[in-house]
Amino acid sequence: MQIKISARHGHLNDATRGFIEEKASKLLHIFERLTMIEVTVDTSNHQANVEVLVSAEHKHDFVAHETHPELMTAVEGAIAKLEQQLRRYKEKVQKGHRRDRKPGERGTEEPTTPTEADEQGVE
């Protein structure tokens, strides 16, 4: 997985880049099938505009924007928005795989007649 960090109208020092990279890498703990994270920071007009684009497997893309006077707060806000998007997507994917089965249910078909149930040992 790649993390790309770019700046418009300014320069990011190594400490800031490290902070952004650390926050962005935490997205992998939520959804491990990410292929690329792109963070773009625009520091014009005394505001920090942060845009984070996340690409996941099977061409799913997630985007979050945040504007705040402080850069670190804007980064944290954008990452928090992406965490929510990834959690919702992960729940949706997992729900589709479960197919609304009840806990402990394994098979797809149940015996239709009492004699079949007796033969299989089901009460």
N, C-alpha and C positions, 0 to 999 in steps of 0.2 A: 504494500500500500504506500502511495506517495502522498506527501504533504507539501503543497506549493504555497509559499507566502509571497505576496507582492504588495508594493506600496505605490500609491499615486500621490503626487504633490507632496512628497516628503520622503524621509528615510527612516527605516526601522533599525534600531541598534540590536546587538546580539541578545541582550537580555529580553527585549520585547519579542524577538523572534522565538526565543526559547520558551517564553510564556505561552505564546500562541500555539506553538507546536505541542506543548504539553497538554493544553486544553483540548486541542483538536484530536490528539491521540486517544483521549478518553472516550471518544465516540465509538472506538472499536470495542470497548467493553459492553456497549449496549447492543451493537449489531456488528458482528465480525466479518460480514461479507462486503465490506467497503473496498473499493479499488482506488479511489483518489479523493483527496480533500484539497480544495483550493480556497485560500483565504486572501481576500483583497481588502486592503486598508486604504481609505482615502482620508487624508488629514487636511482638508481645506475648510476655510470659514470657521475656524475655532471649534470645529466639530469633528468627531471621528466617525466616519461611515464605514461599517464593516459588512462585507458580504462573504458568506461562506457557501460554497457549492460542494456537495458531497455526491459522488457517483458510487452506486452499488452495483452488484452483479445483476445481470439481466436488464441492463439499461434503465435502471431506476435512479432518478436524480432528485436531490433534495436541496432546497435553497433557503437561506435565512439572511435577513438584513437587520441591522441594528445601528441606530445613530445615538451618540451620547457625547457630551463634552470630554469625558475621559476615555482614553483608548481601551484600557483594561476592562472597564465596565461594559463598553460596547462589544468587546470580544466575548466576554462571559455571557452577555445577553443573547448574542447570535448563537453561541454554542448551546445555550439552554433551549432555544427554540428548536434547534436541530435534534437535540436529545428527545424532545417531545415527538417530533415527526418520526424519528427512527423507532421509538417505542410503539407508537400507533401502528406503523407499518409492520413491525415484528409481530405484534399481536394479531394483525390481520392475516399475515402469512401463516402463523401457527394455528390460528382458528380454522383456516381452510384445510390444513393437514389433519386436524383432529376430527373434522366432520361431525361435530357435536355429539360425540360418543359420551356415554356415561362412564364415570370412573370404574375401572376394572373390566369393562366390556371389551372383548377381544374379537370375536367373530362378527361376520356381517349378516349371517342368516341364523335364525332360530328354528328349531324343529317345529313342523307345522301340525303334526298329529301326536296324540299321546303315546302311540306305540314307538315312534321315532325318539321321543323324549326318554322313554324307558330304556331303549336300547343304548342311548348315549349316557345314561346315568344322570340325567338332569331331572330335578324334582319340580 
